[in-house]
Amino acid sequence: MNWQDIKTQYPNQFILLGNLVEKRLSESKTQILAGEILLVSDDAKAIREAYRKFKLAGQDVLFTLPSTPTELVVENIPMKGILL
């Protein structure tokens, strides 16, 4: 389902998406164009738990916040520094 349609249908919800259709904007930025709705909830904890379960199963998933805009751009920022 198209991301803008998803956001219109569930405007103030946490949304867990799978099977993402992406458009590479740069080396570190990707625009999410569409995806499969796996879970919609008002509960942030429920979304985080479902996200963790899908990730542990090796699936590529993404969750969005109620404030996520209709143009969904994800930026991957590599960690820098020393972990002690």
Backbone atoms as SQL, in Angstrom:
CREATE TABLE atoms (id INTEGER PRIMARY KEY, chain TEXT, resi INTEGER, resn TEXT, atom TEXT, x REAL, y REAL, z REAL);
INSERT INTO atoms VALUES
  (1, 'A', 1, 'MET', 'N', 0.850, -1.167, 0.000),
  (2, 'A', 1, 'MET', 'CA', 0.000, 0.000, 0.000),
  (3, 'A', 1, 'MET', 'C', 0.905, 1.242, 0.000),
  (4, 'A', 2, 'ASN', 'N', 0.507, 2.247, -0.713),
  (5, 'A', 2, 'ASN', 'CA', 1.242, 3.501, -0.819),
  (6, 'A', 2, 'ASN', 'C', 1.333, 4.179, 0.548),
  (7, 'A', 3, 'TRP', 'N', 2.530, 4.717, 0.917),
  (8, 'A', 3, 'TRP', 'CA', 2.721, 5.332, 2.220),
  (9, 'A', 3, 'TRP', 'C', 1.757, 6.495, 2.461),
  (10, 'A', 4, 'GLN', 'N', 1.548, 7.341, 1.480),
  (11, 'A', 4, 'GLN', 'CA', 0.654, 8.488, 1.676),
  (12, 'A', 4, 'GLN', 'C', -0.780, 8.015, 1.956),
  (13, 'A', 5, 'ASP', 'N', -1.209, 6.934, 1.324),
  (14, 'A', 5, 'ASP', 'CA', -2.535, 6.369, 1.594),
  (15, 'A', 5, 'ASP', 'C', -2.606, 5.793, 3.012),
  (16, 'A', 6, 'ILE', 'N', -1.535, 5.129, 3.429),
  (17, 'A', 6, 'ILE', 'CA', -1.478, 4.581, 4.783),
  (18, 'A', 6, 'ILE', 'C', -1.580, 5.704, 5.806),
  (19, 'A', 7, 'LYS', 'N', -0.797, 6.751, 5.611),
  (20, 'A', 7, 'LYS', 'CA', -0.784, 7.872, 6.556),
  (21, 'A', 7, 'LYS', 'C', -2.139, 8.574, 6.598),
  (22, 'A', 8, 'THR', 'N', -2.810, 8.674, 5.472),
  (23, 'A', 8, 'THR', 'CA', -4.139, 9.280, 5.418),
  (24, 'A', 8, 'THR', 'C', -5.162, 8.411, 6.151),
  (25, 'A', 9, 'GLN', 'N', -5.048, 7.105, 5.984),
  (26, 'A', 9, 'GLN', 'CA', -5.996, 6.182, 6.602),
  (27, 'A', 9, 'GLN', 'C', -5.776, 6.053, 8.117),
  (28, 'A', 10, 'TYR', 'N', -4.522, 6.171, 8.561),
  (29, 'A', 10, 'TYR', 'CA', -4.180, 6.043, 9.981),
  (30, 'A', 10, 'TYR', 'C', -3.369, 7.270, 10.424),
  (31, 'A', 11, 'PRO', 'N', -3.990, 8.439, 10.497),
  (32, 'A', 11, 'PRO', 'CA', -3.239, 9.693, 10.697),
  (33, 'A', 11, 'PRO', 'C', -2.544, 9.842, 12.049),
  (34, 'A', 12, 'ASN', 'N', -3.079, 9.340, 13.116),
  (35, 'A', 12, 'ASN', 'CA', -2.507, 9.556, 14.443),
  (36, 'A', 12, 'ASN', 'C', -2.201, 8.241, 15.138),
  (37, 'A', 13, 'GLN', 'N', -1.575, 7.329, 14.398),
  (38, 'A', 13, 'GLN', 'CA', -1.310, 5.988, 14.901),
  (39, 'A', 13, 'GLN', 'C', 0.171, 5.640, 14.747),
  (40, 'A', 14, 'PHE', 'N', 0.617, 4.692, 15.557),
  (41, 'A', 14, 'PHE', 'CA', 1.909, 4.049, 15.340),
  (42, 'A', 14, 'PHE', 'C', 1.647, 2.965, 14.304),
  (43, 'A', 15, 'ILE', 'N', 2.541, 2.859, 13.299),
  (44, 'A', 15, 'ILE', 'CA', 2.327, 1.906, 12.212),
  (45, 'A', 15, 'ILE', 'C', 3.599, 1.082, 12.011),
  (46, 'A', 16, 'LEU', 'N', 3.450, -0.227, 11.983),
  (47, 'A', 16, 'LEU', 'CA', 4.557, -1.128, 11.705),
  (48, 'A', 16, 'LEU', 'C', 4.430, -1.589, 10.261),
  (49, 'A', 17, 'LEU', 'N', 5.485, -1.377, 9.473),
  (50, 'A', 17, 'LEU', 'CA', 5.474, -1.697, 8.038),
  (51, 'A', 17, 'LEU', 'C', 6.508, -2.756, 7.701),
  (52, 'A', 18, 'GLY', 'N', 6.169, -3.615, 6.758),
  (53, 'A', 18, 'GLY', 'CA', 7.085, -4.598, 6.207),
  (54, 'A', 18, 'GLY', 'C', 7.021, -4.558, 4.690),
  (55, 'A', 19, 'ASN', 'N', 7.852, -5.370, 4.036),
  (56, 'A', 19, 'ASN', 'CA', 7.902, -5.414, 2.562),
  (57, 'A', 19, 'ASN', 'C', 7.978, -4.004, 1.978),
  (58, 'A', 20, 'LEU', 'N', 8.947, -3.256, 2.422),
  (59, 'A', 20, 'LEU', 'CA', 9.072, -1.846, 2.055),
  (60, 'A', 20, 'LEU', 'C', 9.477, -1.656, 0.599),
  (61, 'A', 21, 'VAL', 'N', 8.883, -0.654, -0.029),
  (62, 'A', 21, 'VAL', 'CA', 9.285, -0.204, -1.355),
  (63, 'A', 21, 'VAL', 'C', 9.995, 1.123, -1.128),
  (64, 'A', 22, 'GLU', 'N', 11.288, 1.142, -1.483),
  (65, 'A', 22, 'GLU', 'CA', 12.123, 2.288, -1.160),
  (66, 'A', 22, 'GLU', 'C', 12.695, 2.948, -2.407),
  (67, 'A', 23, 'LYS', 'N', 13.016, 4.218, -2.252),
  (68, 'A', 23, 'LYS', 'CA', 13.697, 4.965, -3.300),
  (69, 'A', 23, 'LYS', 'C', 14.934, 5.590, -2.663),
  (70, 'A', 24, 'ARG', 'N', 16.107, 5.231, -3.170),
  (71, 'A', 24, 'ARG', 'CA', 17.367, 5.747, -2.628),
  (72, 'A', 24, 'ARG', 'C', 17.529, 7.203, -3.033),
  (73, 'A', 25, 'LEU', 'N', 17.670, 8.091, -2.049),
  (74, 'A', 25, 'LEU', 'CA', 17.857, 9.518, -2.310),
  (75, 'A', 25, 'LEU', 'C', 19.326, 9.915, -2.273),
  (76, 'A', 26, 'SER', 'N', 20.087, 9.266, -1.406),
  (77, 'A', 26, 'SER', 'CA', 21.527, 9.500, -1.296),
  (78, 'A', 26, 'SER', 'C', 22.124, 8.263, -0.633),
  (79, 'A', 27, 'GLU', 'N', 23.406, 8.332, -0.337),
  (80, 'A', 27, 'GLU', 'CA', 24.062, 7.193, 0.302),
  (81, 'A', 27, 'GLU', 'C', 23.450, 6.872, 1.669),
  (82, 'A', 28, 'SER', 'N', 22.953, 7.896, 2.359),
  (83, 'A', 28, 'SER', 'CA', 22.427, 7.673, 3.706),
  (84, 'A', 28, 'SER', 'C', 20.916, 7.896, 3.850),
  (85, 'A', 29, 'LYS', 'N', 20.255, 8.382, 2.802),
  (86, 'A', 29, 'LYS', 'CA', 18.825, 8.673, 2.901),
  (87, 'A', 29, 'LYS', 'C', 18.014, 7.829, 1.926),
  (88, 'A', 30, 'THR', 'N', 16.878, 7.350, 2.431),
  (89, 'A', 30, 'THR', 'CA', 15.964, 6.536, 1.637),
  (90, 'A', 30, 'THR', 'C', 14.543, 7.030, 1.862),
  (91, 'A', 31, 'GLN', 'N', 13.777, 7.150, 0.795),
  (92, 'A', 31, 'GLN', 'CA', 12.364, 7.507, 0.915),
  (93, 'A', 31, 'GLN', 'C', 11.547, 6.233, 0.853),
  (94, 'A', 32, 'ILE', 'N', 10.634, 6.079, 1.811),
  (95, 'A', 32, 'ILE', 'CA', 9.739, 4.931, 1.831),
  (96, 'A', 32, 'ILE', 'C', 8.505, 5.290, 1.004),
  (97, 'A', 33, 'LEU', 'N', 8.271, 4.553, -0.067),
  (98, 'A', 33, 'LEU', 'CA', 7.156, 4.828, -0.971),
  (99, 'A', 33, 'LEU', 'C', 5.918, 4.005, -0.628),
  (100, 'A', 34, 'ALA', 'N', 6.133, 2.776, -0.171),
  (101, 'A', 34, 'ALA', 'CA', 5.007, 1.880, 0.110),
  (102, 'A', 34, 'ALA', 'C', 5.467, 0.773, 1.041),
  (103, 'A', 35, 'GLY', 'N', 4.497, 0.044, 1.555),
  (104, 'A', 35, 'GLY', 'CA', 4.810, -1.078, 2.417),
  (105, 'A', 35, 'GLY', 'C', 3.551, -1.825, 2.798),
  (106, 'A', 36, 'GLU', 'N', 3.761, -2.958, 3.428),
  (107, 'A', 36, 'GLU', 'CA', 2.654, -3.775, 3.919),
  (108, 'A', 36, 'GLU', 'C', 2.418, -3.417, 5.386),
  (109, 'A', 37, 'ILE', 'N', 1.176, -3.137, 5.739),
  (110, 'A', 37, 'ILE', 'CA', 0.838, -2.807, 7.120),
  (111, 'A', 37, 'ILE', 'C', 0.834, -4.105, 7.930),
  (112, 'A', 38, 'LEU', 'N', 1.711, -4.164, 8.945),
  (113, 'A', 38, 'LEU', 'CA', 1.779, -5.335, 9.808),
  (114, 'A', 38, 'LEU', 'C', 1.015, -5.128, 11.111),
  (115, 'A', 39, 'LEU', 'N', 0.995, -3.884, 11.594),
  (116, 'A', 39, 'LEU', 'CA', 0.287, -3.575, 12.834),
  (117, 'A', 39, 'LEU', 'C', 0.034, -2.079, 12.906),
  (118, 'A', 40, 'VAL', 'N', -1.139, -1.713, 13.391),
  (119, 'A', 40, 'VAL', 'CA', -1.491, -0.317, 13.656),
  (120, 'A', 40, 'VAL', 'C', -1.958, -0.260, 15.102),
  (121, 'A', 41, 'SER', 'N', -1.442, 0.721, 15.858),
  (122, 'A', 41, 'SER', 'CA', -1.786, 0.776, 17.276),
  (123, 'A', 41, 'SER', 'C', -1.655, 2.187, 17.819),
  (124, 'A', 42, 'ASP', 'N', -2.373, 2.437, 18.919),
  (125, 'A', 42, 'ASP', 'CA', -2.201, 3.670, 19.686),
  (126, 'A', 42, 'ASP', 'C', -1.113, 3.487, 20.739),
  (127, 'A', 43, 'ASP', 'N', -0.674, 2.258, 20.932),
  (128, 'A', 43, 'ASP', 'CA', 0.237, 1.889, 22.007),
  (129, 'A', 43, 'ASP', 'C', 1.670, 1.754, 21.498),
  (130, 'A', 44, 'ALA', 'N', 2.543, 2.666, 21.913),
  (131, 'A', 44, 'ALA', 'CA', 3.943, 2.641, 21.476),
  (132, 'A', 44, 'ALA', 'C', 4.645, 1.367, 21.931),
  (133, 'A', 45, 'LYS', 'N', 4.330, 0.892, 23.125),
  (134, 'A', 45, 'LYS', 'CA', 4.962, -0.320, 23.641),
  (135, 'A', 45, 'LYS', 'C', 4.612, -1.531, 22.771),
  (136, 'A', 46, 'ALA', 'N', 3.368, -1.641, 22.345),
  (137, 'A', 46, 'ALA', 'CA', 2.945, -2.761, 21.494),
  (138, 'A', 46, 'ALA', 'C', 3.685, -2.741, 20.156),
  (139, 'A', 47, 'ILE', 'N', 3.860, -1.555, 19.596),
  (140, 'A', 47, 'ILE', 'CA', 4.584, -1.427, 18.316),
  (141, 'A', 47, 'ILE', 'C', 6.047, -1.818, 18.495),
  (142, 'A', 48, 'ARG', 'N', 6.684, -1.338, 19.568),
  (143, 'A', 48, 'ARG', 'CA', 8.096, -1.672, 19.822),
  (144, 'A', 48, 'ARG', 'C', 8.280, -3.169, 20.011),
  (145, 'A', 49, 'GLU', 'N', 7.370, -3.816, 20.740),
  (146, 'A', 49, 'GLU', 'CA', 7.475, -5.259, 20.959),
  (147, 'A', 49, 'GLU', 'C', 7.302, -6.032, 19.653),
  (148, 'A', 50, 'ALA', 'N', 6.332, -5.632, 18.839),
  (149, 'A', 50, 'ALA', 'CA', 6.121, -6.295, 17.543),
  (150, 'A', 50, 'ALA', 'C', 7.329, -6.067, 16.637),
  (151, 'A', 51, 'TYR', 'N', 7.868, -4.850, 16.638),
  (152, 'A', 51, 'TYR', 'CA', 9.062, -4.522, 15.844),
  (153, 'A', 51, 'TYR', 'C', 10.213, -5.452, 16.236),
  (154, 'A', 52, 'ARG', 'N', 10.438, -5.594, 17.530),
  (155, 'A', 52, 'ARG', 'CA', 11.526, -6.429, 18.022),
  (156, 'A', 52, 'ARG', 'C', 11.346, -7.882, 17.591),
  (157, 'A', 53, 'LYS', 'N', 10.119, -8.392, 17.662),
  (158, 'A', 53, 'LYS', 'CA', 9.857, -9.775, 17.260),
  (159, 'A', 53, 'LYS', 'C', 10.134, -10.000, 15.779),
  (160, 'A', 54, 'PHE', 'N', 9.700, -9.060, 14.941),
  (161, 'A', 54, 'PHE', 'CA', 9.956, -9.188, 13.498),
  (162, 'A', 54, 'PHE', 'C', 11.461, -9.107, 13.207),
  (163, 'A', 55, 'LYS', 'N', 12.165, -8.200, 13.884),
  (164, 'A', 55, 'LYS', 'CA', 13.610, -8.062, 13.664),
  (165, 'A', 55, 'LYS', 'C', 14.350, -9.326, 14.104),
  (166, 'A', 56, 'LEU', 'N', 13.961, -9.890, 15.253),
  (167, 'A', 56, 'LEU', 'CA', 14.584, -11.130, 15.719),
  (168, 'A', 56, 'LEU', 'C', 14.347, -12.277, 14.752),
  (169, 'A', 57, 'ALA', 'N', 13.231, -12.229, 14.018),
  (170, 'A', 57, 'ALA', 'CA', 12.922, -13.244, 13.012),
  (171, 'A', 57, 'ALA', 'C', 13.642, -12.970, 11.688),
  (172, 'A', 58, 'GLY', 'N', 14.418, -11.875, 11.637),
  (173, 'A', 58, 'GLY', 'CA', 15.198, -11.565, 10.437),
  (174, 'A', 58, 'GLY', 'C', 14.454, -10.774, 9.379),
  (175, 'A', 59, 'GLN', 'N', 13.302, -10.229, 9.724),
  (176, 'A', 59, 'GLN', 'CA', 12.528, -9.471, 8.742),
  (177, 'A', 59, 'GLN', 'C', 12.910, -7.989, 8.783),
  (178, 'A', 60, 'ASP', 'N', 12.858, -7.363, 7.616),
  (179, 'A', 60, 'ASP', 'CA', 13.146, -5.938, 7.486),
  (180, 'A', 60, 'ASP', 'C', 11.846, -5.172, 7.713),
  (181, 'A', 61, 'VAL', 'N', 11.729, -4.529, 8.856),
  (182, 'A', 61, 'VAL', 'CA', 10.521, -3.788, 9.205),
  (183, 'A', 61, 'VAL', 'C', 10.894, -2.386, 9.672),
  (184, 'A', 62, 'LEU', 'N', 9.888, -1.534, 9.719),
  (185, 'A', 62, 'LEU', 'CA', 10.057, -0.143, 10.116),
  (186, 'A', 62, 'LEU', 'C', 8.790, 0.277, 10.832),
  (187, 'A', 63, 'PHE', 'N', 8.930, 1.037, 11.928),
  (188, 'A', 63, 'PHE', 'CA', 7.719, 1.571, 12.538),
  (189, 'A', 63, 'PHE', 'C', 7.749, 3.083, 12.487),
  (190, 'A', 64, 'THR', 'N', 6.572, 3.666, 12.364),
  (191, 'A', 64, 'THR', 'CA', 6.448, 5.116, 12.274),
  (192, 'A', 64, 'THR', 'C', 5.682, 5.646, 13.483),
  (193, 'A', 65, 'LEU', 'N', 5.939, 6.889, 13.787),
  (194, 'A', 65, 'LEU', 'CA', 5.282, 7.574, 14.888),
  (195, 'A', 65, 'LEU', 'C', 4.038, 8.291, 14.386),
  (196, 'A', 66, 'PRO', 'N', 3.126, 8.659, 15.279),
  (197, 'A', 66, 'PRO', 'CA', 1.955, 9.423, 14.846),
  (198, 'A', 66, 'PRO', 'C', 2.330, 10.738, 14.157),
  (199, 'A', 67, 'SER', 'N', 3.471, 11.303, 14.498),
  (200, 'A', 67, 'SER', 'CA', 3.904, 12.576, 13.917),
  (201, 'A', 67, 'SER', 'C', 4.700, 12.434, 12.623),
  (202, 'A', 68, 'THR', 'N', 4.875, 11.213, 12.123),
  (203, 'A', 68, 'THR', 'CA', 5.627, 10.997, 10.885),
  (204, 'A', 68, 'THR', 'C', 4.917, 11.695, 9.722),
  (205, 'A', 69, 'PRO', 'N', 5.660, 12.482, 8.929),
  (206, 'A', 69, 'PRO', 'CA', 5.024, 13.217, 7.821),
  (207, 'A', 69, 'PRO', 'C', 4.603, 12.301, 6.665),
  (208, 'A', 70, 'THR', 'N', 3.826, 12.867, 5.747),
  (209, 'A', 70, 'THR', 'CA', 3.370, 12.089, 4.597),
  (210, 'A', 70, 'THR', 'C', 4.510, 11.779, 3.629),
  (211, 'A', 71, 'GLU', 'N', 5.606, 12.505, 3.714),
  (212, 'A', 71, 'GLU', 'CA', 6.808, 12.158, 2.952),
  (213, 'A', 71, 'GLU', 'C', 7.772, 11.515, 3.932),
  (214, 'A', 72, 'LEU', 'N', 7.891, 10.211, 3.860),
  (215, 'A', 72, 'LEU', 'CA', 8.671, 9.439, 4.825),
  (216, 'A', 72, 'LEU', 'C', 10.084, 9.217, 4.294),
  (217, 'A', 73, 'VAL', 'N', 11.045, 9.935, 4.883),
  (218, 'A', 73, 'VAL', 'CA', 12.445, 9.805, 4.517),
  (219, 'A', 73, 'VAL', 'C', 13.200, 9.284, 5.738),
  (220, 'A', 74, 'VAL', 'N', 13.952, 8.213, 5.542),
  (221, 'A', 74, 'VAL', 'CA', 14.720, 7.589, 6.602),
  (222, 'A', 74, 'VAL', 'C', 16.189, 7.871, 6.347),
  (223, 'A', 75, 'GLU', 'N', 16.892, 8.312, 7.398),
  (224, 'A', 75, 'GLU', 'CA', 18.322, 8.575, 7.280),
  (225, 'A', 75, 'GLU', 'C', 19.079, 7.599, 8.155),
  (226, 'A', 76, 'ASN', 'N', 20.001, 6.864, 7.563),
  (227, 'A', 76, 'ASN', 'CA', 20.855, 5.933, 8.293),
  (228, 'A', 76, 'ASN', 'C', 22.140, 6.660, 8.671),
  (229, 'A', 77, 'ILE', 'N', 22.353, 6.808, 9.963),
  (230, 'A', 77, 'ILE', 'CA', 23.523, 7.510, 10.457),
  (231, 'A', 77, 'ILE', 'C', 24.414, 6.496, 11.157),
  (232, 'A', 78, 'PRO', 'N', 25.637, 6.305, 10.642),
  (233, 'A', 78, 'PRO', 'CA', 26.527, 5.334, 11.283),
  (234, 'A', 78, 'PRO', 'C', 26.951, 5.827, 12.670),
  (235, 'A', 79, 'MET', 'N', 27.068, 4.870, 13.585),
  (236, 'A', 79, 'MET', 'CA', 27.532, 5.217, 14.940),
  (237, 'A', 79, 'MET', 'C', 29.008, 5.554, 14.895),
  (238, 'A', 80, 'LYS', 'N', 29.375, 6.582, 15.628),
  (239, 'A', 80, 'LYS', 'CA', 30.779, 6.958, 15.735),
  (240, 'A', 80, 'LYS', 'C', 31.135, 7.026, 17.193),
  (241, 'A', 81, 'GLY', 'N', 32.374, 6.730, 17.479),
  (242, 'A', 81, 'GLY', 'CA', 32.824, 6.808, 18.857),
  (243, 'A', 81, 'GLY', 'C', 33.320, 5.468, 19.351),
  (244, 'A', 82, 'ILE', 'N', 33.628, 5.460, 20.606),
  (245, 'A', 82, 'ILE', 'CA', 34.181, 4.255, 21.215),
  (246, 'A', 82, 'ILE', 'C', 33.176, 3.783, 22.277),
  (247, 'A', 83, 'LEU', 'N', 32.802, 2.533, 22.178),
  (248, 'A', 83, 'LEU', 'CA', 31.916, 1.932, 23.174),
  (249, 'A', 83, 'LEU', 'C', 32.781, 1.295, 24.259),
  (250, 'A', 84, 'LEU', 'N', 32.480, 1.609, 25.469),
  (251, 'A', 84, 'LEU', 'CA', 33.250, 1.052, 26.585),
  (252, 'A', 84, 'LEU', 'C', 32.426, 0.045, 27.346);
